[in-house]
């Protein structure tokens, strides 16, 4: 079967899937559930995986049946009742970028392996640097001659890798001998307990161990208290420790609140501590003149994580690590691979020296196809729309008898509870997911377990939130 015909089968199925998902309005008895969790063995059997693995034949009508069966087992992010996680319902243009990259398969960490993909990544990094208020890299100068203090960056397969790479850069800046001699025992990373788990994970990967992570003072809502940061730094130094970096949440994963970045930037500058901003979810406000104040102080930060597969509507995965000075990321890794790194004509740029990954997909294309289709102003309006929807939902839920919200949201993440203990929140969620009409998540914040909305789907309206709350009320009443 010709590729064009096979692709047509898949595209037709995906197009019908997209239309059905978007038209789903939730509610009892919906023909298109947003989530349908069949037992794993049943899914494997329904897809006939064992028989296909033995005999092949996944083409023609068999391919069509397989795709249809596969789509039955997917969670429909494009349904307006998807409100669960920080993963975007991708714009369809982004999925075309993933299709192009999947077929061309250019491992573009080395320029000669994917000149177009590498060039797009270079442009995307520069575009993000400009949005952060940092100086973009030149396009007409060979890397060997770079001495100027402009920004740098790389796209990674996820924010966890971006955070790890940023903290590697911070460690190397504080202790350049670490690569050859190992990590000094006195290094300490500063972060609030409300940070994404990848921060604590990175601490151990870096060789610091969990003892090398010092938790910053936070308020009841998980925001860093600036007044306590300087004392934390100085008290660590008094016992022979060397705080080398501080992580600011912009925004928190659990409840979507932003740390006071401006104050933290002043402290880090004064104390000569690297400031890394985990803006994986919240850096999208850089596209909005109304919301940019939430990242006031970003100009002075050393590094920034920004996930395009969250609030920029790219398919997973597409995350950026940006550094205010390119030298900081260019010196993260030291490698010797004669088949890759040697004297050669360099009309472009090799990203391989900036990333953990050697083989790297053309991630920039996935995002640029969205940016090129919508434009940055439309993306900025999307961020504003979703943040405004969270405010409306907070107002509605706060006034509903039997419900309470953890905090007034800074972003498009909203945590709320029904009357009852922590176990009851999870029980309500389980029953809701079993019905399949709504998909929400849960998190611990402010000392308790909450139900959690991530209002990331541009098709979601306040009416969908209202329907969700009524469904939860019916579940509670039927207990």
VEXDREN-2710 file (C-alpha; in Angstrom, 1 decimal):
% VEXDREN-2710
k/r/px/py/pz
1/UNK/0.0/0.0/0.0
2/UNK/1.4/3.4/-1.0
3/UNK/2.4/5.8/1.8
4/UNK/-0.1/8.4/0.5
5/UNK/-2.9/5.9/0.9
6/UNK/-1.8/4.7/4.3
7/UNK/-1.4/8.2/5.5
8/UNK/-4.9/9.0/4.2
9/UNK/-6.4/6.2/6.3
10/UNK/-4.7/7.6/9.4
11/UNK/-5.5/11.2/8.7
12/UNK/-9.2/10.4/8.0
13/UNK/-9.4/8.6/11.3
14/UNK/-7.7/11.4/13.2
15/UNK/-9.9/14.0/11.6
16/UNK/-13.0/12.2/12.7
17/UNK/-11.5/11.7/16.2
18/UNK/-10.8/15.4/16.4
19/UNK/-14.3/16.5/15.4
20/UNK/-15.9/14.0/17.8
21/UNK/-13.7/15.1/20.7
22/UNK/-14.4/18.8/20.2
23/UNK/-18.1/18.3/19.9
24/UNK/-18.2/16.3/23.1
25/UNK/-19.9/18.4/25.8
26/UNK/-19.7/16.0/28.6
27/UNK/-22.7/15.1/30.8
28/UNK/-24.2/11.8/31.7
29/UNK/-24.3/9.3/28.9
30/UNK/-22.0/11.1/26.5
31/UNK/-21.3/9.0/23.5
32/UNK/-17.7/10.3/23.4
33/UNK/-16.1/10.0/26.9
34/UNK/-13.1/12.1/27.6
35/UNK/-11.5/9.3/29.4
36/UNK/-12.1/5.5/29.1
37/UNK/-9.7/3.3/31.1
38/UNK/-10.2/-0.3/29.9
39/UNK/-8.0/-3.0/31.6
40/UNK/-4.5/-3.3/30.0
41/UNK/-5.0/-6.8/28.9
42/UNK/-8.2/-6.0/27.2
43/UNK/-6.6/-3.1/25.3
44/UNK/-3.8/-5.4/24.1
45/UNK/-6.2/-8.0/23.0
46/UNK/-8.5/-5.6/21.2
47/UNK/-5.5/-4.2/19.2
48/UNK/-4.5/-7.8/18.2
49/UNK/-0.9/-6.9/19.1
50/UNK/0.3/-10.5/19.5
51/UNK/-1.1/-11.6/16.1
52/UNK/0.2/-8.6/14.3
53/UNK/3.6/-9.0/15.9
54/UNK/3.8/-12.6/14.6
55/UNK/2.4/-12.2/11.1
56/UNK/2.4/-8.5/10.2
57/UNK/-0.2/-7.1/7.8
58/UNK/-0.9/-3.8/9.4
59/UNK/-2.1/-2.1/6.3
60/UNK/-5.2/-1.4/4.3
61/UNK/-8.4/-2.2/6.1
62/UNK/-6.5/-3.8/8.9
63/UNK/-4.7/-0.5/9.5
64/UNK/-8.0/1.4/9.5
65/UNK/-9.4/-1.0/12.1
66/UNK/-6.2/-0.8/14.2
67/UNK/-6.3/3.0/14.3
68/UNK/-10.0/3.1/15.2
69/UNK/-9.4/0.7/18.0
70/UNK/-6.4/2.6/19.2
71/UNK/-8.3/5.9/19.3
72/UNK/-11.0/4.2/21.4
73/UNK/-8.3/3.8/24.1
74/UNK/-7.0/7.3/24.1
75/UNK/-7.7/10.1/26.5
76/UNK/-9.4/12.9/24.5
77/UNK/-7.4/16.1/25.3
78/UNK/-9.4/18.0/22.6
79/UNK/-12.6/17.4/24.5
80/UNK/-13.7/20.5/26.4
81/UNK/-14.2/18.5/29.5
82/UNK/-10.5/17.6/29.6
83/UNK/-9.3/19.7/32.6
84/UNK/-6.7/17.4/34.2
85/UNK/-3.1/18.0/33.4
86/UNK/-0.6/20.4/32.0
87/UNK/-0.5/18.9/28.6
88/UNK/-1.9/20.9/25.7
89/UNK/-4.6/19.8/23.3
90/UNK/-2.2/20.4/20.5
91/UNK/-3.1/22.6/17.6
92/UNK/-3.5/20.4/14.5
93/UNK/-0.7/22.3/12.7
94/UNK/1.7/21.1/15.4
95/UNK/0.7/17.5/14.7
96/UNK/1.7/18.0/11.1
97/UNK/5.1/19.1/12.3
98/UNK/5.4/15.8/14.3
99/UNK/4.4/13.9/11.2
100/UNK/7.0/15.6/9.0
101/UNK/9.7/15.0/11.7
102/UNK/8.6/11.4/12.1
103/UNK/9.1/10.6/8.4
104/UNK/12.2/12.6/7.7
105/UNK/13.8/11.4/11.0
106/UNK/16.6/14.0/11.0
107/UNK/18.6/13.7/14.2
108/UNK/19.3/17.4/14.2
109/UNK/21.6/17.8/17.2
110/UNK/24.3/17.7/14.6
111/UNK/23.6/20.4/11.9
112/UNK/24.5/18.2/8.9
113/UNK/22.0/15.6/10.1
114/UNK/19.1/18.1/9.8
115/UNK/19.9/21.6/8.6
116/UNK/16.2/22.7/8.3
117/UNK/15.3/21.2/11.7
118/UNK/18.3/22.7/13.4
119/UNK/17.7/26.1/11.8
120/UNK/14.1/26.2/13.1
121/UNK/15.2/25.2/16.6
122/UNK/17.8/28.0/16.4
123/UNK/15.1/30.5/15.4
124/UNK/12.7/29.2/18.1
125/UNK/15.3/29.6/20.8
126/UNK/16.0/33.2/19.7
127/UNK/12.3/34.0/19.6
128/UNK/12.0/32.7/23.2
129/UNK/15.1/34.6/24.3
130/UNK/13.6/37.8/23.0
131/UNK/10.4/37.2/24.8
132/UNK/12.3/36.8/28.0
133/UNK/14.1/40.1/27.4
134/UNK/17.4/38.5/26.7
135/UNK/19.7/39.0/23.7
136/UNK/19.2/36.5/20.9
137/UNK/22.2/34.7/19.2
138/UNK/23.5/35.9/15.8
139/UNK/22.7/34.0/12.7
140/UNK/25.7/35.0/10.6
141/UNK/28.7/34.3/12.9
142/UNK/30.5/31.0/13.4
143/UNK/30.2/29.5/16.9
144/UNK/34.0/29.3/17.3
145/UNK/34.2/33.1/17.3
146/UNK/31.5/33.7/19.8
147/UNK/32.7/35.8/22.7
148/UNK/29.8/38.2/23.1
149/UNK/27.3/37.9/26.0
150/UNK/24.1/37.0/24.2
151/UNK/21.7/34.2/25.2
152/UNK/21.6/30.5/24.3
153/UNK/19.4/27.5/24.6
154/UNK/18.3/24.2/23.4
155/UNK/15.0/22.3/23.0
156/UNK/14.7/19.1/25.1
157/UNK/12.3/16.2/25.4
158/UNK/10.5/17.6/28.4
159/UNK/10.9/20.1/31.2
160/UNK/12.6/17.6/33.5
161/UNK/15.6/17.4/31.1
162/UNK/15.6/21.2/30.8
163/UNK/15.7/21.6/34.6
164/UNK/18.5/19.1/34.9
165/UNK/20.5/20.8/32.2
166/UNK/20.0/24.2/33.8
167/UNK/21.2/22.9/37.2
168/UNK/24.2/21.3/35.5
169/UNK/25.1/24.7/34.1
170/UNK/24.7/26.3/37.5
171/UNK/26.8/23.5/39.1
172/UNK/29.6/23.9/36.5
173/UNK/29.6/27.7/36.9
174/UNK/30.0/27.3/40.7
175/UNK/32.5/24.4/40.5
176/UNK/34.1/24.0/37.1
177/UNK/36.2/21.1/38.3
178/UNK/33.1/19.0/38.8
179/UNK/33.2/17.4/35.3
180/UNK/36.7/16.0/35.8
181/UNK/37.0/15.6/39.6
182/UNK/33.5/15.0/40.8
183/UNK/31.0/17.2/42.7
184/UNK/32.3/19.1/45.8
185/UNK/30.5/18.1/49.0
186/UNK/29.7/21.6/50.0
187/UNK/27.4/22.5/47.1
188/UNK/23.7/23.1/48.0
189/UNK/20.7/23.7/45.8
190/UNK/17.9/26.0/47.2
191/UNK/14.3/25.3/46.2
192/UNK/10.9/25.3/47.8
193/UNK/9.2/22.0/48.6
194/UNK/6.5/23.0/46.2
195/UNK/8.9/22.7/43.2
196/UNK/8.3/20.1/40.5
197/UNK/9.7/16.7/41.5
198/UNK/12.3/16.9/38.7
199/UNK/14.2/19.4/40.9
200/UNK/14.7/17.0/43.7
201/UNK/15.4/14.2/41.2
202/UNK/18.0/16.4/39.5
203/UNK/19.7/17.0/42.8
204/UNK/20.6/13.4/43.2
205/UNK/21.4/12.9/39.5
206/UNK/23.9/15.8/39.9
207/UNK/25.7/13.9/42.6
208/UNK/24.6/16.2/45.4
209/UNK/22.2/13.7/47.1
210/UNK/19.0/14.8/48.8
211/UNK/21.2/16.3/51.5
212/UNK/22.3/18.7/48.9
213/UNK/18.8/20.2/48.6
214/UNK/17.9/22.9/51.1
215/UNK/14.2/23.8/51.3
216/UNK/13.3/27.5/51.2
217/UNK/10.8/29.0/53.6
218/UNK/7.3/29.2/52.1
219/UNK/3.9/30.6/53.1
220/UNK/0.8/28.5/53.5
221/UNK/0.2/28.6/49.7
222/UNK/3.7/27.3/48.9
223/UNK/5.2/30.6/47.7
224/UNK/8.7/31.4/48.7
225/UNK/9.0/34.0/51.4
226/UNK/11.8/36.3/50.2
227/UNK/12.5/37.6/53.7
228/UNK/13.7/34.2/54.8
229/UNK/15.9/33.5/51.7
230/UNK/18.9/35.6/52.7
231/UNK/19.0/34.2/56.2
232/UNK/18.8/30.6/54.7
233/UNK/21.8/31.4/52.4
234/UNK/23.8/32.9/55.2
235/UNK/23.1/30.2/57.7
236/UNK/24.2/27.6/55.2
237/UNK/27.4/29.5/54.6
238/UNK/28.1/29.7/58.3
239/UNK/28.2/25.9/58.5
240/UNK/30.5/25.6/55.4
241/UNK/27.9/25.0/52.7
242/UNK/28.0/26.7/49.4
243/UNK/24.5/27.6/47.9
244/UNK/25.1/27.6/44.2
245/UNK/21.6/28.0/42.7
246/UNK/18.0/28.8/43.6
247/UNK/14.9/27.5/41.8
248/UNK/11.9/29.8/41.5
249/UNK/8.5/28.3/40.6
250/UNK/6.7/30.3/37.9
251/UNK/4.3/28.7/38.4
252/UNK/3.9/25.9/41.0
253/UNK/2.8/22.6/39.5
254/UNK/0.1/21.8/42.2
255/UNK/-1.7/25.1/42.5
256/UNK/-0.3/27.4/39.7
257/UNK/0.9/30.2/41.9
258/UNK/4.0/32.2/41.0
259/UNK/6.9/32.9/43.3
260/UNK/7.8/36.6/43.9
261/UNK/10.4/36.5/41.1
262/UNK/11.5/40.1/41.3
263/UNK/12.4/40.0/44.9
264/UNK/14.2/36.6/44.5
265/UNK/16.2/38.0/41.5
266/UNK/17.4/40.9/43.7
267/UNK/18.5/38.5/46.5
268/UNK/20.3/36.1/44.1
269/UNK/22.1/39.0/42.4
270/UNK/23.2/40.3/45.8
271/UNK/24.3/36.9/47.1
272/UNK/25.8/35.8/43.8
273/UNK/23.6/32.7/43.5
274/UNK/22.4/31.3/40.2
275/UNK/18.6/31.9/39.7
276/UNK/16.8/29.3/37.7
277/UNK/13.2/29.9/36.8
278/UNK/11.1/26.9/36.3
279/UNK/8.6/28.5/34.0
280/UNK/7.7/25.2/32.2
281/UNK/4.0/26.0/32.6
282/UNK/3.9/29.7/33.5
283/UNK/6.3/31.3/31.1
284/UNK/3.6/31.7/28.5
285/UNK/2.7/35.0/30.2
286/UNK/5.7/36.5/28.4
287/UNK/3.4/36.7/25.4
288/UNK/0.9/38.9/27.2
289/UNK/1.3/42.5/28.2
290/UNK/-1.5/42.0/30.7
291/UNK/0.1/39.0/32.4
292/UNK/3.9/39.6/31.9
293/UNK/4.1/41.2/35.4
294/UNK/3.9/37.7/36.8
295/UNK/7.5/37.2/35.6
296/UNK/8.8/40.6/36.6
297/UNK/12.5/40.1/37.3
298/UNK/13.1/37.4/34.6
299/UNK/15.5/39.8/32.9
300/UNK/18.0/39.1/35.8
301/UNK/17.6/35.4/36.0
302/UNK/20.3/33.0/34.8
303/UNK/18.2/30.3/33.2
304/UNK/14.6/29.5/32.3
305/UNK/12.7/26.4/31.5
306/UNK/9.7/26.9/29.2
307/UNK/7.6/24.1/27.8
308/UNK/6.0/24.6/24.4
309/UNK/3.8/21.5/24.9
310/UNK/2.0/23.2/27.8
311/UNK/0.7/26.7/27.2
312/UNK/2.1/27.1/23.6
313/UNK/-0.1/24.3/22.2
314/UNK/2.7/22.2/20.7
315/UNK/2.5/18.4/20.7
316/UNK/4.6/16.6/23.3
317/UNK/7.4/16.9/23.9
318/UNK/8.9/20.3/23.2
319/UNK/10.6/22.0/26.1
320/UNK/13.2/24.8/26.1
321/UNK/16.1/25.6/28.3
322/UNK/17.2/29.2/27.9
323/UNK/20.3/30.8/29.5
324/UNK/20.9/34.6/29.6
325/UNK/24.4/34.0/28.4
326/UNK/25.2/31.4/25.8
327/UNK/28.6/30.5/27.5
328/UNK/26.8/29.0/30.4
329/UNK/25.1/26.3/28.3
330/UNK/27.9/25.9/25.8
331/UNK/30.1/24.7/28.7
332/UNK/27.7/22.3/30.3
333/UNK/28.9/19.2/28.6
334/UNK/32.4/18.1/27.6
335/UNK/32.5/15.2/25.2
336/UNK/34.8/13.4/22.7
337/UNK/33.2/11.6/19.8
338/UNK/35.4/11.6/16.8
339/UNK/32.5/10.6/14.5
340/UNK/30.6/13.8/15.4
341/UNK/32.9/16.4/16.8
342/UNK/35.8/17.4/14.5
343/UNK/37.0/20.1/12.3
344/UNK/34.5/20.6/9.4
345/UNK/32.8/23.3/7.4
346/UNK/30.1/24.7/9.7
347/UNK/27.3/26.6/7.8
348/UNK/25.0/26.1/10.8
349/UNK/25.1/25.2/14.5
350/UNK/25.5/21.9/16.3
351/UNK/23.2/21.6/19.4
352/UNK/24.8/18.4/20.5
353/UNK/27.1/20.1/22.9
354/UNK/24.2/21.6/24.8
355/UNK/22.1/18.6/25.6
356/UNK/22.1/15.3/27.4
357/UNK/20.6/13.8/24.2
358/UNK/22.7/12.8/21.2
359/UNK/19.9/11.7/18.9
360/UNK/17.3/14.5/19.1
361/UNK/14.0/15.0/17.2
362/UNK/13.2/18.1/15.3
363/UNK/11.2/19.5/18.3
364/UNK/11.3/23.1/17.0
365/UNK/9.2/22.1/14.0
366/UNK/6.4/20.9/16.3
367/UNK/6.1/24.2/17.9
368/UNK/6.9/26.5/15.0
369/UNK/4.1/24.9/12.9
370/UNK/1.7/26.2/15.7
371/UNK/3.4/29.6/16.0
372/UNK/3.4/30.0/12.2
373/UNK/-0.3/29.1/11.9
374/UNK/-1.5/31.2/14.8
375/UNK/1.1/34.0/15.3
376/UNK/2.4/35.1/18.7
377/UNK/-0.5/37.5/19.4
378/UNK/-3.1/34.8/19.1
379/UNK/-1.0/32.6/21.4
380/UNK/-0.9/35.5/23.9
381/UNK/-4.7/35.8/23.7
382/UNK/-5.0/32.1/24.3
383/UNK/-3.0/32.4/27.5
384/UNK/-5.0/35.3/28.7
385/UNK/-8.3/33.5/27.9
386/UNK/-7.3/30.4/29.9
387/UNK/-6.1/32.5/32.9
388/UNK/-9.3/34.5/32.8
389/UNK/-11.4/31.3/32.7
390/UNK/-9.7/30.1/35.9
391/UNK/-10.8/33.3/37.7
392/UNK/-14.3/32.8/36.6
393/UNK/-14.2/29.2/37.7
394/UNK/-12.8/30.2/41.1
395/UNK/-15.6/32.7/41.6
396/UNK/-18.2/30.2/40.7
397/UNK/-16.9/27.3/42.8
398/UNK/-16.1/29.5/45.8
399/UNK/-19.7/30.6/46.0
400/UNK/-21.0/27.0/45.7
401/UNK/-22.3/25.5/48.9
402/UNK/-20.2/22.4/49.9
403/UNK/-17.2/23.5/48.0
404/UNK/-14.0/25.5/48.8
405/UNK/-11.0/26.6/46.8
406/UNK/-7.4/26.4/48.1
407/UNK/-6.3/29.8/46.7
408/UNK/-7.3/32.4/44.2
409/UNK/-5.5/31.3/41.0
410/UNK/-2.6/33.2/39.5
411/UNK/-2.7/31.0/36.4
412/UNK/-5.1/28.5/34.7
413/UNK/-4.7/26.0/37.5
414/UNK/-7.4/25.8/40.2
415/UNK/-7.6/23.5/43.2
416/UNK/-10.9/23.0/45.0
417/UNK/-12.5/20.5/47.5
418/UNK/-15.9/19.2/48.4
419/UNK/-16.8/18.8/52.0
420/UNK/-15.0/15.8/53.4
421/UNK/-11.6/14.4/54.2
422/UNK/-8.7/13.8/51.8
423/UNK/-9.7/10.2/51.0
424/UNK/-13.1/11.5/50.0
425/UNK/-11.6/13.8/47.4
426/UNK/-9.9/10.9/45.7
427/UNK/-13.0/8.7/46.0
428/UNK/-15.0/11.4/44.2
429/UNK/-12.4/11.7/41.5
430/UNK/-12.4/7.9/41.0
431/UNK/-16.1/7.9/40.5
432/UNK/-16.0/10.9/38.2
433/UNK/-13.4/9.2/36.0
434/UNK/-15.3/6.0/35.9
435/UNK/-18.2/7.8/34.4
436/UNK/-15.9/9.2/31.8
437/UNK/-17.6/12.5/31.1
438/UNK/-15.0/14.7/32.8
439/UNK/-11.3/14.3/33.4
440/UNK/-9.7/16.2/36.3
441/UNK/-6.6/15.6/38.4
442/UNK/-5.8/16.0/42.1
443/UNK/-2.9/17.5/44.2
444/UNK/-1.8/18.2/47.7
445/UNK/-1.5/21.9/48.4
446/UNK/-2.0/24.2/51.4
447/UNK/-1.7/21.1/53.7
448/UNK/-4.6/19.1/52.2
449/UNK/-5.7/17.0/49.2
450/UNK/-7.6/19.0/46.6
451/UNK/-9.3/18.2/43.3
452/UNK/-7.5/20.1/40.5
453/UNK/-8.4/21.7/37.3
454/UNK/-5.9/22.7/34.5
455/UNK/-8.0/24.8/32.2
456/UNK/-5.7/24.3/29.1
457/UNK/-8.2/23.4/26.4
458/UNK/-9.2/26.5/24.4
459/UNK/-12.7/24.9/23.8
460/UNK/-13.5/24.8/27.5
461/UNK/-16.0/27.3/28.8
462/UNK/-17.3/28.2/32.2
463/UNK/-20.4/26.2/31.3
464/UNK/-18.3/23.0/31.3
465/UNK/-17.0/23.8/34.7
466/UNK/-20.5/24.4/35.9
467/UNK/-21.6/21.0/34.5
468/UNK/-18.6/19.4/36.2
469/UNK/-19.6/20.8/39.6
470/UNK/-23.1/19.6/39.2
471/UNK/-21.9/16.1/38.3
472/UNK/-19.7/16.1/41.5
473/UNK/-22.7/17.2/43.5
474/UNK/-24.7/14.3/42.1
475/UNK/-21.9/11.9/43.1
476/UNK/-21.7/13.3/46.6
477/UNK/-25.5/13.1/47.0
478/UNK/-25.5/9.4/45.8
479/UNK/-22.9/8.3/48.3
END
